[in-house]
Amino acid sequence: MRLACRLPIPLLALAAVVVLAPACFGRLRPGGLAPASAEAPRSPASRLAGTWYSDRAVPGDADRSLVLTLSADGRARLEVAVDRGESRSEGGRWSFGGERLTVELESASGVRRLPLVFALEGERLVPQAWDPDLYGPSGLPLHRR
């Protein structure tokens, strides 16, 4: 079976360039080609979602550890574990705006906690506002592992 093409060769070459150039050199974007390695800016949810840890002891018990898990859908879970096998878990929501992360939690018995507010500095969450009775006078800085 023989296929015949009646388009002039320069038009075929142009069509091949339009189709193959993005695959070889990058994505098309307004104003030209973007490099193939260029990434789209990450949303706050994708930058912040994940697990954050504190190495600082929780006031009142030096054997405690704290883990904050942020889901991309806006859910938050704070786990406080004690070496003796006890743990406490609180759920809530998180939001990001004005370069600040705000985590609003509720205890298992339904008591709403004061919001935790953090500034994002690289791979660290630096406390800006918190309940000093629960988290001490300097709050709990968090980091990724």
N, C-alpha and C positions, 0 to 999 in steps of 0.2 A: 504494500500500500504506500503510495507516494502522496505527501501533502504538498500543496502548492501555496506559497505565500506571495501575495501581490504587493506587500508594503515595500517601499524603497529601503535599502540597507541602512542608510543613516537613521531612518525612523526606528528600525528594529534595534539599532545600537543604542539610541536614546532611551527606548523602552527598557532595555536590559539594564542600563545605568540607573534609571529611576527605581527599578525593582530590586536590584542587587546592592546598590550603594548603602542603604541603611543597614543591611545585614553585615556588610564588610566594614563599614566605618562608624556606624552609630545610628541613633534614632533621629528621625526627622522631627524638627521642632520649629516653631515660628522663628524665622530669621536664619535658618540653616540647619546643619547637622549638629547634633549633640554627640560628644564622645561616647563610645560604646560603654565605657566604664563609669560614666556619670550616673550618680544615683539621684533619685528624686528626694527632696527634703523629707525627712521623717516627721511624722505627726507626733504631737506630745504623747499620745497613747502608745505608739510604738517605741518611743524613746524611754518612757517611764515604766511601761508594763514589765513585770518580772518580779524577782525576789530581791529584797533589800535586807541587809543584816546590820546589827549593832554589836560592836565589840565591848561596849561600855556596860557595866553592870547596872541593873535596874535598882533604884534606891530601895533599901530594906533587905536586899538579898543579893549577895555578891555572886551567887551561883546561877543567876538567871540569864537567859539569852532572849533576844527579841528578833523576830523575823516579820517583816511587812511584805505581803504579796499584793501586787497591784495587777488586776486583770485589764486587758485592753477594752473590755466593755464597761469599765468604770467601777467595778466591784473592788473592795479592799478587804483584806483579812490580816489581822495582827495576832501573832502567836507569841505568847510569853511562856517559855519552858523553864522549869526548875530542875536541877540535877536529881532531885529526889523522885523524879518521874511525874511530877504534877505539871499541869499546863493550863493555860487560860487562853481562850480564843475569842476575839471580838470581830464582828463583821461590820461593813459599812460601805461607803462610796468614796471615790476620790475624784478630784477635778484639777485642772491645770489652767492657770490664767495669770497674766501679768508676771510671768517668770516665777510663779509660786505654785507649789503643789499643796493642795488642801485635802486632808484625809479626815472624814467625819465617821466616827465609830460609835457603836452601840454595844453595851455589855450583853452577855447572855441573858441577863434578867431584864433587858430592855432599857437600861439607863443610858442616856445619850452622854457621851464624853465631850469635853471641850475639843474643838478641832485641833489637829496637828497640822502645822504649816511649815513647809520646808522650802528652801531655795535650792535649785539644781545647780551644782558646781561640778561639771565633768561627770564622773561616775559616783558622785557623793550627793546625799541629801543633807543639807545643813539646816538644823532646827531654827525656826524663826518665831514660832508661838506654840505653846504646849501647856499641859497641866503640870505644874511643878510638883504637886503632891504625888502624881503617878510616875513622872519621868525625871525628877530631880531638878536642881536649879539651872543646869546647863542643857537640859533636854537630851535627846538621844540621836547623835549623828548616825546616819545610815550609809552603807556602801554596798556595791555589788561584789560578789566573789568571783 
